[in-house]
Amino acid sequence: MSPRAYRRQQFHRDEHEKERDTEARLIAGVGEEAYWTGNRFAGALYALRGDMFLRISVGGIRDEQARIATAKAMALAALKRL
């Protein structure tokens, strides 16, 4: 499965499918498109660029906004090298 197909399957599902899962949140400013998924313990940022995507998983930080900021910074640094 290509990265774009995976992204469509995971983050662009119809409303009925979305009701079963935790909603992924769009994160601006990272790659072509990025989404955050997580719970109160950990989370992951999926960032798409071209035919690739990164998954940055962050745990151990209690504040979700801090986890998102950390994952975003890591993704931006990694995307510069791709």
Number of C-alpha atoms within 10 A of each C-alpha: 6 10 15 15 11 12 19 11 11 13 18 13 12 9 8 8 10 14 10 8 9 10 13 18 13 16 16 11 11 19 18 11 15 24 20 22 18 19 10 10 13 17 20 21 29 24 25 20 16 10 9 12 22 17 16 19 18 20 16 9 15 11 12 17 10 12 23 23 13 16 22 23 14 15 21 14 11 12 17 8 6 8
